Amino acid sequence: MTERIASANHDEKEVARMEKELRYVAAIIKHNGRKILKNYTITPPQFVALQWLFEHGDMTIGDLSNKMFLAFSTTTDLVDRMENNHLVKRVRDNKDRRVVRIQLLAEGERVIEEVIDKRRHYLNSVLSDFDEAEVQQLSQLLSKLHQEMKKDWKED
């Protein structure tokens, strides 16, 4: 990553402005997401865990801990609460009975789909003053930014 920073020739003030805007956008999205979650029996960290399971399938508590940057014990508590709410269940691996995977249940999937749908509706309403070309351009630029960031991202 340091090589990329050293070789960048972009105006520092413009990059600082973009970083600030992205930070503000992320904070607003997070705040709105938490408002949406108030209508559900899940916490923001549970939402993140359900999202990982929804997008990547069953995983161990260790895998989920690493993806969420949480301690194993914290993730175990999180999974316990989600299991009690019938959002997930622990399942022994067929190939190795010592391995326990966390599986998303239908209720967890329903909650995730509903919350994501509400988040999309929110974004759509925010974009109401954008024309179609601007929406398409923003989408393409965000995808490009994401792809460039993924080059430096290393999942443990």
N, C-alpha and C positions, 0 to 999 in steps of 0.2 A: 504494500500500500504506500509506503514512503516513496517509492520510485514514481508512482503516479502523481503524488503531491509535488514532488520536486520537478517533474516535467510539465506540469500544468502551466499554461500561459494566460489564464483568464484573469480579468480585472478583480483584484482582491475585494474591493468594495461591493461589486456585483455578486460575487460568491458569498460574501458575508450577508448581503441582503437576502439571497436565496435561502441560505441556511436558516436565517431568522424566520422567513416566511414559512418554510417547511416545518420548523419547530412550532410556530403558532398554529398552522393547519393541523399538525399532529395533536396538539393539545385540545383544539376544538373538537376534533373527531373523537378523541378519548373522552372528553367531557360529555358529548352527545351520546356516545356509546354507553356511558355509565347511567345517563338518564333513561335510556331504553332498558337497561338491565334492571332498573328499579321495579319494573313490572314483572320480573321473573324471580325465581327463588335461587338464583345463582349470583355469585360474586364475580367481579372482573377477572381474578385469577382462574376461577372455574371456567369462565367463558373462554379464556385463552387456551386452557387445557382441552376443552371440548372442541375448539377450533382445530388444534393440532390433530386430535383423533379423527375429526371429520375429514380433514384434508389429507392425512397420511395413513389412516387406518390404525389398527391395533398396535400398541407399543408397550414396552415395559415401563415400570415406574422410573427406572434409571434413565431410559431414553427420554421420557417426558420431562424429567428433572433437568436434563441437559438442554433440551430445547427451550425450556422456560427459564433457565438460569436460576433454578431454585434448589435448595438443599433437598436431599432425598427424603428426609423426615417431613419437611414441609409439603412435598408432593404427596407423600403417603397420607398425610392428614387431609389434603385436598381431595384425593381419590376416595378416601373413606366417606367424606361428606357427600360427594357426588354419587357414590354407591348407595348411601342411605336414601338419597333422593331419586333413585332409580334412573339415573342418567347414564351410568356406566356399570360394568361388572368386571370382576377379575376372572380370568379364564386361564387355566393351565395350558401351556403350549403342548400340542400333539406330539412334537418331535422330542422335546425335552421337558419332562414333567416338573423339573426344578424351576423352570421359567414360567413366570406369571405375566400375562399380558392384560392390559386394560382395553376393554372393548366398549365402544359407544353403543348404547341401547337406543331403541326407537324414540324414547322420550328425550334423550340428549340430542339426537339428530333433529327432532322437531323443534326444540328450543333454539338450537344453532341456526337452523334454516329461517325461523321466524325473526330472530334478532338480526341476522345478516340481511334479510329482506327489508326490515325497518331501516337499517343503516343505508341500504341502497336507495330507498325512498327519500331519506334525508338528503343524500348526495344529489339525487335527481332534482330535488327542490332547490338546492343551492345552485345548481347549474342552470336554473330557469332563465337567467339573463345571458347565457352563453348561446351563440348560434351553433349549428351542427358542426361547422368547420372547426370552431374553437374547441368543442367537446372532443372531436376526433383528434385534433392536434395535441390537446392536453393529455388524452389517453395514450397516444403514441409516445409523447415525451416522457410521461411517467413510466411507461413500459421500458423505454430505453434507459432511463435513470436506474430503474430496478435491475435491469440486466447488467449494467455497469457495476452497480454495487454488489451484485451477487458474485462477480469475479473476485472480489476481495473478501467476501464472506466465507468463513470456514466454520462449518458446523462440526462440533465435537462429538 
